[in-house]
Amino acid sequence: MMTAKPRILITRRWPQAVERVLAERFDTVLNEEDRPLDRSALADALRNFDAVLPTVSDRLPADVFTGGGLRTRILGNFGVGYNHIDAGAAKEAGIVVTNTPGVLTDCTADLAVSLLLAAARRTGEGERQVRAGAWDGWRPTHMIGTKVTGKTLGIIGFGRIGKAMAKRCHFGFDMDIVFYNRSRVAPEEAARFGARQLDTVEDVLRAADFVSLHCPGGGENRHLINAARLAAMKPAAYLINTSRGDVVDEAALIAALEKGVIRGAGLDVYEAEPDVPTRLRALENVVLLPHLGSATEETRTAMGMKVVDNITAFFAGLQPPDRVA
């Protein structure tokens, strides 16, 4: 165990309960203004802190780890996804990377259901109309949406969150569940969620009335959903994304929504957050949320405590429980 407290940087403000624990255990520096750090600031942090605790808003590409003089020994990422970090470059530089799996499963699945319902029933459009004072009363043809109950949901990525989504939609809305997963899932395990595994992404896209993405970002999943795969979907289908923005070719999606290739979408994540293209924001057939998947008090606190556990173990000379690199 080190005798002096390791010096750590929390790159954004975290739940107060977590910040208090970190301040007790470590020499902790906060980002008081809670603004994203640029590349220069992050590069400096790697040379001045024993641990840096980044979030999805912190871009750590390969070149930020070059130039020598690195002091940081661990990146305790606040989030399960870590494609904003070049984990391979970090590993080569001798820096451990950890994440926070498991604790955000339910809340992310809950939000994916919220987006599915909002897109299908046009609730965003309806609320905007009411707030603008533009609603002129009930009529049989007003703001007709799509029924959800009994439809087919296609899931891409059948991990914890994908399974939680299947559970909610099958048992809550009597939906037929089909999914694609890179590895085979035992049929009896899939059956627990009322789900059937199909052989290809295209098989799922062709079968589904709603497609929900629950796969990691980055690597070979970048632009997994492209123009060709959007064209494989039913014209009346909806795309839901609570995974990572780069899983979807955003330009292709905008074109598909504008041209009616698919009926609508619900998005919580974007390719270049927090920038959302003007053309996307102008569309009424897409529901747009500001990356709220894990945004509950309980989940964000649990995520922070996962990071606490990881860096506490590391500085005690133990293996961090959630090491990814």
BELSULJO-V303551 format. One record per helix or strand. SS is the DSSP state (hx for helix, st for strand). FROM is the first residue (numbers start at 1). LEN is the number of residues. Records with the same first field share a line. If there is no record, write none. Layout:
SS=FROM-LEN / FROM-LEN
This chain:
st=7-4 / 27-4 / 51-3 / 60-1 / 74-3 / 85-1 / 96-3 / 152-5 / 176-5 / 195-3 / 210-4 / 225-1 / 238-4 / 248-1 / 264-4 / 272-1 / 275-1 / 286-3 / 323-1
hx=16-10 / 39-10 / 62-4 / 87-6 / 105-17 / 123-9 / 160-14 / 187-5 / 201-7 / 219-3 / 227-6 / 245-3 / 250-10 / 278-4 / 297-19
